[in-house]
Amino acid sequence: MNTVQPKPKPFRTRAPGMVKTVKLKAKMFNLDNVVAIRRDFVSRGSGLKNSSIDFVFLFNILHAEDPVGLLKEAYRILKPLGKAGIIHWKYDETIRDGLSMDIRPRPEQCRHWAEVAGFYFVKQLNLEPYHYAIVMRK
């Protein structure tokens, strides 16, 4: 039987330890379609082709200087109907861990930025005890 192997799917992170962890876990689970590399995509973009990715995960990053720019890059690389998962620290002063309150975006801010970048809202989730998630669609 002739089978077509899926092309590797890049996983991007700025944390070198995370790259090593992703490589080890991909090997442990026999995932040959995962490629882990280190790249500063905030300043250099993802380096991925247009409409090439099914799902983009933005974890605690939209407090950066240009959240709409990051979301536009995510939108650019997503395939039609692809999804973006946004996770951030809750805007809650009782949560002492995580980002300073003065830079924590509220869920409605993240949703607005994503909509400005072209996304459509799918759903919002409460990730107890510290985070919220928003799913957006291209």
Contacts in CASP RR format, 6 or more apart in sequence:
PFRMAT RR
TARGET T0000
AUTHOR 0000-0000-0000
METHOD contacts of the structure
MODEL  1
MNTVQPKPKPFRTRAPGMVKTVKLKAKMFNLDNVVAIRRDFVSRGSGLKN
SSIDFVFLFNILHAEDPVGLLKEAYRILKPLGKAGIIHWKYDETIRDGLS
MDIRPRPEQCRHWAEVAGFYFVKQLNLEPYHYAIVMRK
5 32 0 8 1.000
5 33 0 8 1.000
6 33 0 8 1.000
7 33 0 8 1.000
8 32 0 8 1.000
8 33 0 8 1.000
8 34 0 8 1.000
8 35 0 8 1.000
9 33 0 8 1.000
9 34 0 8 1.000
9 35 0 8 1.000
9 53 0 8 1.000
9 54 0 8 1.000
10 35 0 8 1.000
10 36 0 8 1.000
10 37 0 8 1.000
10 46 0 8 1.000
10 48 0 8 1.000
10 53 0 8 1.000
11 22 0 8 1.000
11 34 0 8 1.000
11 35 0 8 1.000
11 36 0 8 1.000
11 37 0 8 1.000
12 37 0 8 1.000
12 38 0 8 1.000
12 39 0 8 1.000
12 41 0 8 1.000
12 46 0 8 1.000
13 19 0 8 1.000
13 22 0 8 1.000
13 36 0 8 1.000
13 38 0 8 1.000
14 38 0 8 1.000
14 39 0 8 1.000
14 40 0 8 1.000
15 38 0 8 1.000
16 38 0 8 1.000
18 36 0 8 1.000
19 36 0 8 1.000
19 37 0 8 1.000
19 38 0 8 1.000
20 36 0 8 1.000
22 34 0 8 1.000
22 36 0 8 1.000
23 36 0 8 1.000
25 31 0 8 1.000
26 32 0 8 1.000
26 34 0 8 1.000
26 36 0 8 1.000
39 45 0 8 1.000
39 46 0 8 1.000
39 47 0 8 1.000
41 47 0 8 1.000
41 70 0 8 1.000
41 73 0 8 1.000
42 61 0 8 1.000
42 64 0 8 1.000
42 65 0 8 1.000
42 66 0 8 1.000
42 70 0 8 1.000
45 73 0 8 1.000
46 73 0 8 1.000
46 77 0 8 1.000
48 77 0 8 1.000
49 77 0 8 1.000
50 76 0 8 1.000
50 77 0 8 1.000
51 76 0 8 1.000
51 77 0 8 1.000
51 78 0 8 1.000
51 79 0 8 1.000
51 80 0 8 1.000
52 77 0 8 1.000
52 79 0 8 1.000
53 77 0 8 1.000
53 78 0 8 1.000
53 79 0 8 1.000
53 82 0 8 1.000
54 78 0 8 1.000
54 79 0 8 1.000
54 82 0 8 1.000
54 83 0 8 1.000
55 78 0 8 1.000
55 82 0 8 1.000
55 83 0 8 1.000
55 84 0 8 1.000
55 85 0 8 1.000
56 74 0 8 1.000
56 77 0 8 1.000
56 78 0 8 1.000
56 83 0 8 1.000
56 84 0 8 1.000
56 85 0 8 1.000
57 84 0 8 1.000
57 85 0 8 1.000
57 87 0 8 1.000
58 70 0 8 1.000
58 71 0 8 1.000
58 74 0 8 1.000
58 84 0 8 1.000
58 85 0 8 1.000
58 86 0 8 1.000
58 87 0 8 1.000
59 87 0 8 1.000
59 88 0 8 1.000
60 87 0 8 1.000
60 88 0 8 1.000
60 89 0 8 1.000
60 98 0 8 1.000
60 99 0 8 1.000
61 70 0 8 1.000
62 70 0 8 1.000
62 71 0 8 1.000
62 86 0 8 1.000
62 88 0 8 1.000
62 105 0 8 1.000
62 109 0 8 1.000
62 110 0 8 1.000
62 113 0 8 1.000
63 88 0 8 1.000
63 99 0 8 1.000
63 103 0 8 1.000
63 104 0 8 1.000
63 105 0 8 1.000
64 70 0 8 1.000
67 105 0 8 1.000
67 110 0 8 1.000
67 113 0 8 1.000
68 113 0 8 1.000
68 116 0 8 1.000
68 117 0 8 1.000
69 117 0 8 1.000
71 84 0 8 1.000
71 113 0 8 1.000
71 114 0 8 1.000
71 116 0 8 1.000
71 117 0 8 1.000
71 118 0 8 1.000
71 119 0 8 1.000
72 117 0 8 1.000
72 118 0 8 1.000
74 84 0 8 1.000
74 117 0 8 1.000
75 84 0 8 1.000
75 117 0 8 1.000
75 118 0 8 1.000
75 119 0 8 1.000
75 138 0 8 1.000
78 84 0 8 1.000
78 138 0 8 1.000
79 138 0 8 1.000
80 138 0 8 1.000
81 137 0 8 1.000
81 138 0 8 1.000
82 137 0 8 1.000
82 138 0 8 1.000
83 122 0 8 1.000
83 135 0 8 1.000
83 136 0 8 1.000
83 137 0 8 1.000
83 138 0 8 1.000
84 114 0 8 1.000
84 119 0 8 1.000
84 135 0 8 1.000
84 136 0 8 1.000
84 137 0 8 1.000
84 138 0 8 1.000
85 133 0 8 1.000
85 134 0 8 1.000
85 135 0 8 1.000
85 136 0 8 1.000
86 110 0 8 1.000
86 114 0 8 1.000
86 133 0 8 1.000
86 134 0 8 1.000
86 135 0 8 1.000
86 136 0 8 1.000
87 127 0 8 1.000
87 131 0 8 1.000
87 132 0 8 1.000
87 133 0 8 1.000
88 104 0 8 1.000
88 105 0 8 1.000
88 107 0 8 1.000
88 110 0 8 1.000
88 131 0 8 1.000
88 132 0 8 1.000
89 95 0 8 1.000
89 97 0 8 1.000
89 98 0 8 1.000
89 99 0 8 1.000
89 104 0 8 1.000
89 130 0 8 1.000
89 131 0 8 1.000
90 104 0 8 1.000
90 130 0 8 1.000
90 131 0 8 1.000
90 132 0 8 1.000
91 101 0 8 1.000
91 104 0 8 1.000
91 105 0 8 1.000
91 106 0 8 1.000
91 107 0 8 1.000
93 101 0 8 1.000
95 129 0 8 1.000
95 130 0 8 1.000
97 130 0 8 1.000
98 130 0 8 1.000
105 113 0 8 1.000
107 124 0 8 1.000
107 132 0 8 1.000
107 134 0 8 1.000
110 134 0 8 1.000
111 121 0 8 1.000
111 124 0 8 1.000
111 134 0 8 1.000
111 136 0 8 1.000
114 121 0 8 1.000
114 134 0 8 1.000
114 136 0 8 1.000
115 121 0 8 1.000
115 136 0 8 1.000
118 138 0 8 1.000
119 136 0 8 1.000
119 137 0 8 1.000
119 138 0 8 1.000
120 136 0 8 1.000
120 137 0 8 1.000
120 138 0 8 1.000
121 134 0 8 1.000
121 136 0 8 1.000
121 137 0 8 1.000
122 135 0 8 1.000
122 136 0 8 1.000
122 137 0 8 1.000
123 134 0 8 1.000
123 135 0 8 1.000
124 132 0 8 1.000
124 133 0 8 1.000
124 134 0 8 1.000
124 135 0 8 1.000
125 132 0 8 1.000
125 133 0 8 1.000
125 134 0 8 1.000
125 135 0 8 1.000
126 132 0 8 1.000
127 133 0 8 1.000
END
